[in-house]
Amino acid sequence: MNPAYRSPVKRSVTIAGHPTSISLEPMFWDALEAEAARRSLPVNALVARIDVERMEADDPPNLTSAIRQWLWRGRTAD
């Protein structure tokens, strides 16, 4: 199997004191962890920031989609 195509991995994160599960493909988990490290933040804190941004949208996507979009936007903004 091509390592670029891997099934999503479910992990638990805590946002504003509430646990939730997020399923992302390993490449997105890697990108999220790298961005959190670059910003000197725990992954939970970065996910919480993304969650706040997504809730400001007129029609907010689910959190997993918001994370993927946020990561993509950051990658294409460079």
N, C-alpha and C positions, 0 to 999 in steps of 0.2 A: 504494500500500500504506500502511495506517495505520502511522505510525512506532512505535506502541506494540507492534506485532506484528512482531518481527524475528527472524530465524533466529539460533541460538546462534553465538557466536564462540569459537573455541578459542584459548587462550593457555597458555603454559608458566609454571609457577610452581615455586619450589624450596621444599620443606618438609624441614627437618632435613637439608639437604644433598642431598636427592634430587629430581631434576626430575620433574614430573608435568604432565599436560595437564588443563585444566579447560575445559569448554564451558558458557558461560553466555550468556543473551540480553544484548544491549547494556544494557538497563535495569538488569540485575543487576550487570554490570561497573561501570556508573556509580555505583550505590549502594555497591558494595564499595569503589571508589576514594574516594568521598566519606567513607565511614566511616573508612577508613584515614587519610585526611587529617585528619579531625576528631580522631582519636586520636594524630596525629603519628607514624604507623607506616607502613612500606612495606607495600604490598599483600601481599607474601609473608609478612610477619610476622603480619598479621591472619589470613590464610588458615591459617597454622600454628596460631594460637590456636584458630580454629574447629575445626581438625582434632583438636586435643587434646580439646576439649569433646565432639566427636562420638564419639570413641573411648571416652569414659566412659559412653556410653549402653549399655543392656542389649542392644539390637539396633541397632548403628550403621548409619545410612544411608550411601550413597556420599557422597563429599566434595561433589560438585556439589549434591546435594539438601540436605546439611547447610548449605552456604553460603546457599542460597535460604531455608531455614527460619530460619537465624540472622538473616538480613536482615529477614525478615518479622516475626519475634519482636521485634526491636529497633524496628521501625516501629510495631507495634501496642502496644508497651509505653509509648510516649509519651503 
